[in-house]
Amino acid sequence: MASVEFANVRKSFGTHPVIKGVDIEIADGEFVILVGPSGCGKSTLLRMLAGLENISAGEIRIGGQVVNGLAPKERDIAMVFQNYALYPHMTVADNMAFSLTLKGAAKAEIDKRVKPAAEILGLTHLLDRFPRQLSGGQRQRVAMGRAIVRDPQVFLFDEPLSNLDAKLRVAMRAEIKELHQRLKTTTVYVTHDQIEAMTMADKIVVMHDGIVEQIGAPLELYDQPANLFVASFIGSPAMNMIKGRLDPNDALKFVTEKGVVLPVAKAPESARGRALIYGLRPEHMTIADGGIPANVVVIEPTGSETQMIMRIGGDDITGVFHQRINARPGETVGLSIHAEATYLFDAESGKRLV
Amino acid sequence: MTATTKPPSALGALTRNNTFLGFMFLLPAAVFLLCFLTYPLGLGVWLGFTDAKIGRDGVFIGLDNYIALANDSVFWMTVYNTVLYTFIASVLKFALGLWLALILNENLPFKSFFRAIILLPWVVPTVLSALAFWWIYDAQFSIISWSLIKLGLIDTPINFLGDPNNARASVIAANVWRGIPFVAISLLAGLQTIPQSLHEAASLDGATGWQRFRFITLPMLTPIIAVVMTFSVLFTFTDFQLIYVLTKGGPVNATHLMATLSFQRGIPGGQLGEGAAIAVAMIPFLLASILFSFFGLQRRKWQQGGQD
């Protein structure tokens, strides 16, 4: 086990920069998830850590040692690939034992390492099968087993769940998390799915366009997004964003472009007189008589909660309510907004002001 | 639906009969195969049992041709030559072709240009390249001899096609030159079906370049190697043009292959029956190589079962 450090890491393909100066510190035993939309550079960053891509500038350190010049096999890391990359001509047991076989380990030693790993993952009865004879979830487990047998310094996961169906993905999510709690090996995990990031990570790194937008614990990112990108990326349904400005006469009133007034809890000096974006999480509102009139556009009851898309002035906002609502599309409801839970972003820079 | 139901006609019933329909669809291909494959092959086998000469229908003489061949030292010489020729040329073609394919599979500059160039020996008509080799191997004007003399390595020109062993090596070299592109390009196609992530996983698992080749590339390439080498062996075993242009079987039958001997006895020699018998004698060797490929081609256990 070891810590991992990225120090001002850069990467260009030809003249095209894809990683534009990334600094991340990952403590020993931490489960860190790199998340971002496709093309943000998260997979490239992981492959650079694995040694599969070279580093254009900056330093990557594993356990304090600079690994820029080290070949993948010298870095003592194990990686689970998106397509699992199982060796199709080897049985499950041989797949898991491959790294040991290469080192010329004795049969007894191999058994001693493969058996417990297979047991942890429930693969014992599949050890003689070939990858083609396994289901997607089983292949996924074999890929993890291959990593566990290595007992490496760092585990890398490259979108490991994206080839699985939704139900299996939820199950594997829990399984990977449990595995980490058991092995306590430093883990770097790449995904584009913010739910995966929120549910599994100790620490999330939100990436966008080759830079790190924000690093923090899941709920920290949820509650205190640094900017518009993080605010809109984390959370489902996404945060509502409404353009407008503060009322020059009353800074605790936000006036949308359509003239609707929304409440604000506090308004710093910096927010006054400039174009702003009002951020409101779907769950931070309630239906109340005498609230802001909102026209119901779509109502989606899911049983435990009700999701509603409503129109305020000209802006569509989504609300999630933990109650059953008997509204119909076209009706008007009163909306009470929890002012203390709202955000204000600078429309130009995207930075969060409140 | 109900209104249009009519009593089925005989033709209608036939066209709905899958067996009949399947037979009809097979017919064109079957006729084609019968006319152009089975008939000449059958005729060849039949001629082998007759004493037919050019201009004269033969009569059935049983195994006389084969008995004569069994006591014919020239025939046994060609069998030896053919097996030697096929074996050495195929091994060299495989080794060099695989090596070339591995090089071309790397990220080279001008990759597609080199891949196109590689195909040239394969594209040039055999007779043309054989003529070129004829000059290269000329007893007096050989460019190889000339270069070596100029370099001071030898004093007299090499007698490429005049000495039995030199001649064998020379025709094998020409055959290898011609056959490499087929092997290289086919194996290259096979190499490209191996996912990059397998190599990445292996290198993370600690495999060296040689171990990646030994444990990933080679086993995954085996099915394709089996097909390619079967074809390569068949082509080499039945080779005719190269020998016919370069040596006509000489010196003293040292480079005579079964195919060239069959032609020589059958057409210029006029002994159609004997020539056919020699050609038929090639069949067991060819069958053996096809059987080899049949077992080599069988889907291995790891390729079976499951869905992708």
Chai-1 contact restraints between the chains, C-beta under 6 A:
chainA,res_idxA,chainB,res_idxB,connection_type,confidence,min_distance_angstrom,max_distance_angstrom,comment,restraint_id
A,L52,B,E200,contact,1.0,0.0,6.0,A-B,restraint_1
A,P72,B,S203,contact,1.0,0.0,6.0,A-B,restraint_2
A,P72,B,L204,contact,1.0,0.0,6.0,A-B,restraint_3
A,K73,B,S203,contact,1.0,0.0,6.0,A-B,restraint_4
A,K73,B,G206,contact,1.0,0.0,6.0,A-B,restraint_5
A,M79,B,L204,contact,1.0,0.0,6.0,A-B,restraint_6
A,F81,B,S197,contact,1.0,0.0,6.0,A-B,restraint_7
A,N83,B,S197,contact,1.0,0.0,6.0,A-B,restraint_8
A,A85,B,S197,contact,1.0,0.0,6.0,A-B,restraint_9
A,A85,B,L198,contact,1.0,0.0,6.0,A-B,restraint_10
A,A85,B,A201,contact,1.0,0.0,6.0,A-B,restraint_11
A,P88,B,W302,contact,1.0,0.0,6.0,A-B,restraint_12
A,H89,B,P219,contact,1.0,0.0,6.0,A-B,restraint_13
A,H89,B,W302,contact,1.0,0.0,6.0,A-B,restraint_14
A,F98,B,D205,contact,1.0,0.0,6.0,A-B,restraint_15
A,S99,B,D205,contact,1.0,0.0,6.0,A-B,restraint_16
A,S99,B,G206,contact,1.0,0.0,6.0,A-B,restraint_17
A,L102,B,G206,contact,1.0,0.0,6.0,A-B,restraint_18
A,L102,B,A207,contact,1.0,0.0,6.0,A-B,restraint_19
A,L102,B,Q211,contact,1.0,0.0,6.0,A-B,restraint_20
A,F130,B,W302,contact,1.0,0.0,6.0,A-B,restraint_21
A,R132,B,G305,contact,1.0,0.0,6.0,A-B,restraint_22
A,R132,B,G306,contact,1.0,0.0,6.0,A-B,restraint_23
A,Q133,B,G305,contact,1.0,0.0,6.0,A-B,restraint_24
A,Q133,B,G306,contact,1.0,0.0,6.0,A-B,restraint_25
